[in-house]
Amino acid sequence: MNPGFNKHPFDNTALAQIDYANMTTAEVMRSLLAIHDRIIDLYRYLATHAEVSSSEELLNSLLALEQHEAMRMMRDAEELEDL
């Protein structure tokens, strides 16, 4: 198993305790991008360990989608800051 992953890569309790209401836009973006990075790492890990080519293709598609979403989110946040 990838040393960057434990058995439960997402701690729902920790995510629920994030106080977004009292964070700056930059802090919220850093937090959300960190979550997206974990999802991207998970899809990448799963794709490299897929035993069926159709599963690998699906995971690579999800990986690309998540990467594009993270980029879009960063771009939109930058535009928001420019307002």
Secondary structure, DSSP 8 states (H G I E B T S, - for coil): --TT--S-S--HHHHHT--GGGS-HHHHHHHHHHHHHHHHHHHHHHHHT-SSHHHHHHHHHHHHHHHHHHHHHHHHHHHHHH-
